[in-house]
């Protein structure tokens, strides 16, 4: 099997396991290839697997129902990994993080965290000084949009966050979030 064939096999397996879309940039970074290489790989994969769709948030496998829920949480920077691990260990993905800033309003950052490796990369970027966490701008209070293939998985995420003492009151209604 060539390197390209092996990479395409791994991309397909990643898509099968993912509960959230995966961007071409994420794939390129993981496999240390150009985005153009990923575009070519995805053309080949999509030809073999027409159930894959390119969305404005990345590539995703269609046909699987996706449920999402917004969780309002509180913790410090030191607990970011613990929080994200509690979510992905339930089989869910963290789409984004957002806060309400008194001067700027709602600030949102895309996360697309689906596994331990994604968490390690995020923690590395924050701890290396490349970036600060968005939650630090709101004194630890923040929200996550979480996606999963079932409501039961989202219920398990809710329970895990509650057991950690991170879950706050119910997230605001959609009209309050926008």
TIDO-713285 format. One record per residue (C-alpha): residue number from 0; residue in one letter; y, z, x. Coordinates in nm, 3 decimals. Each point is the difference from the previous one (the first is absolute). Example, Ala and Ser with C-alpha at 12.3 -4.5 7.8 and 13.67 -1.06 7.14 Angstrom:
   nr  rest        Y        Z        X
    0     a   -0.450    0.780    1.230
    1     s    0.344   -0.066    0.137
This chain:
   nr  rest        Y        Z        X
    0     x    0.000    0.000    0.000
    1     x    0.342   -0.096    0.140
    2     x    0.291    0.245    0.026
    3     x    0.172   -0.176   -0.290
    4     x   -0.309    0.024   -0.220
    5     x   -0.041    0.368    0.084
    6     x    0.370    0.064   -0.076
    7     x   -0.026   -0.179   -0.336
    8     x   -0.310    0.204   -0.085
    9     x    0.188    0.321    0.081
   10     x    0.303   -0.113   -0.203
   11     x   -0.227   -0.071   -0.299
   12     x   -0.161    0.346    0.032
   13     x    0.345    0.159    0.024
   14     x    0.110   -0.179   -0.319
   15     x   -0.316    0.117   -0.177
   16     x    0.072    0.362    0.088
   17     x    0.375   -0.004   -0.059
   18     x    0.157    0.137   -0.315
   19     x    0.342   -0.144    0.087
   20     x    0.120   -0.339    0.124
   21     x   -0.021   -0.065    0.375
   22     x    0.282   -0.193    0.164
   23     x   -0.047   -0.277    0.252
   24     x    0.206    0.205    0.246
   25     x   -0.241    0.294   -0.037
   26     x   -0.296   -0.230    0.065
   27     x    0.169   -0.160    0.300
   28     x    0.076    0.342    0.149
   29     x   -0.350    0.135   -0.057
   30     x   -0.171   -0.304    0.156
   31     x    0.266   -0.063    0.265
   32     x    0.056   -0.361   -0.101
   33     x    0.302   -0.193   -0.128
   34     x    0.092   -0.011   -0.367
   35     x   -0.064   -0.375    0.014
   36     x   -0.359    0.072    0.103
   37     x   -0.032    0.233   -0.299
   38     x    0.143   -0.268   -0.232
   39     x   -0.268   -0.241    0.123
   40     x   -0.269    0.269   -0.033
   41     x    0.113    0.081   -0.354
   42     x   -0.009   -0.369   -0.098
   43     x   -0.364   -0.011    0.111
   44     x   -0.088    0.332   -0.166
   45     x    0.176   -0.093   -0.327
   46     x   -0.189   -0.329   -0.010
   47     x   -0.327    0.193    0.018
   48     x    0.120    0.282   -0.228
   49     x    0.235   -0.129   -0.271
   50     x    0.031    0.353   -0.144
   51     x    0.250    0.082    0.277
   52     x    0.367   -0.037   -0.093
   53     x    0.310   -0.004    0.214
   54     x    0.259    0.223   -0.167
   55     x    0.352    0.097    0.101
   56     x   -0.153    0.324    0.135
   57     x   -0.284   -0.160    0.194
   58     x   -0.350   -0.134   -0.052
   59     x   -0.225    0.172   -0.248
   60     x   -0.331   -0.047   -0.166
   61     x    0.049   -0.080   -0.368
   62     x   -0.235    0.094   -0.277
   63     x   -0.008    0.367    0.088
   64     x    0.208    0.208   -0.238
   65     x    0.279    0.182    0.178
   66     x    0.148    0.319   -0.135
   67     x    0.311    0.162    0.142
   68     x    0.172    0.333   -0.035
   69     x    0.312    0.152    0.150
   70     x   -0.038    0.347    0.150
   71     x    0.291    0.233    0.070
   72     x   -0.077    0.210    0.306
   73     x    0.157    0.238    0.248
   74     x   -0.091    0.083    0.359
   75     x    0.137   -0.017    0.355
   76     x   -0.044   -0.272    0.261
   77     x   -0.284    0.204    0.152
   78     x   -0.205   -0.049   -0.317
   79     x    0.036   -0.378   -0.038
   80     x   -0.345   -0.075    0.143
   81     x   -0.165    0.271   -0.213
   82     x    0.160   -0.140   -0.316
   83     x   -0.094   -0.363    0.073
   84     x   -0.355    0.095    0.101
   85     x   -0.044    0.185   -0.329
   86     x    0.094   -0.320   -0.183
   87     x   -0.204   -0.256    0.196
   88     x   -0.307    0.226    0.009
   89     x   -0.009   -0.027   -0.378
   90     x   -0.021   -0.380    0.033
   91     x    0.362   -0.075   -0.088
   92     x    0.279   -0.178    0.186
   93     x    0.360    0.110    0.047
   94     x    0.226   -0.291   -0.091
   95     x    0.337    0.154    0.084
   96     x    0.213    0.307    0.042
   97     x    0.336    0.047   -0.167
   98     x    0.269    0.265   -0.018
   99     x    0.319    0.051   -0.192
  100     x    0.294    0.026    0.238
  101     x    0.318    0.156   -0.137
  102     x    0.222   -0.268    0.152
  103     x   -0.226   -0.307    0.006
  104     x   -0.218    0.047   -0.308
  105     x   -0.366   -0.100    0.014
  106     x   -0.125   -0.090    0.348
  107     x   -0.346   -0.156    0.019
  108     x   -0.222   -0.085    0.295
  109     x   -0.322   -0.200   -0.023
  110     x   -0.295    0.184    0.156
  111     x   -0.320   -0.182   -0.101
  112     x   -0.211    0.283    0.144
  113     x   -0.368   -0.046   -0.083
  114     x   -0.197    0.172    0.274
  115     x    0.005    0.242    0.294
  116     x    0.109   -0.271    0.241
  117     x    0.309   -0.076   -0.210
  118     x    0.081    0.372   -0.006
  119     x   -0.038    0.031    0.377
  120     x    0.233   -0.296    0.054
  121     x    0.265    0.143   -0.232
  122     x   -0.018    0.345    0.161
  123     x    0.020   -0.157    0.345
  124     x    0.311   -0.198   -0.098
  125     x    0.168    0.310   -0.140
  126     x   -0.099    0.233    0.285
  127     x    0.095   -0.251    0.270
  128     x    0.357   -0.005   -0.125
  129     x   -0.017   -0.361   -0.121
  130     x    0.085    0.117   -0.350
  131     x    0.064    0.313   -0.203
  132     x   -0.180    0.068   -0.321
  133     x    0.177   -0.089   -0.322
  134     x   -0.089    0.339   -0.145
  135     x    0.218    0.166    0.267
  136     x    0.308   -0.150   -0.171
  137     x   -0.085    0.189   -0.320
  138     x   -0.099    0.341    0.141
  139     x   -0.371   -0.075   -0.044
  140     x    0.015   -0.105   -0.366
  141     x   -0.134   -0.351   -0.055
  142     x   -0.216   -0.226   -0.215
  143     x   -0.297   -0.225    0.071
  144     x   -0.130   -0.293   -0.200
  145     x   -0.378    0.021    0.032
  146     x   -0.247   -0.272   -0.105
  147     x   -0.372    0.026   -0.067
  148     x   -0.274   -0.186   -0.182
  149     x   -0.036    0.272   -0.265
  150     x    0.195    0.269   -0.182
  151     x   -0.268    0.245    0.112
  152     x    0.089   -0.070    0.363
  153     x    0.368    0.067   -0.078
  154     x   -0.101    0.324   -0.173
  155     x   -0.189    0.098    0.317
  156     x    0.312   -0.074    0.208
  157     x    0.205    0.217   -0.234
  158     x   -0.249    0.284    0.034
  159     x   -0.012   -0.030    0.381
  160     x    0.381    0.008    0.030
  161     x    0.015    0.293   -0.240
  162     x   -0.259    0.195    0.202
  163     x    0.213   -0.055    0.311
  164     x    0.301    0.142   -0.183
  165     x    0.194   -0.325    0.048
  166     x    0.006   -0.134   -0.355
  167     x    0.313    0.072   -0.202
  168     x    0.084   -0.056   -0.366
  169     x   -0.100   -0.329   -0.152
  170     x    0.172   -0.303    0.144
  171     x    0.294   -0.138   -0.200
  172     x   -0.058   -0.266   -0.264
  173     x    0.032   -0.362    0.109
  174     x    0.352   -0.027   -0.142
  175     x    0.106    0.304    0.202
  176     x   -0.143   -0.143    0.321
  177     x    0.172   -0.339   -0.010
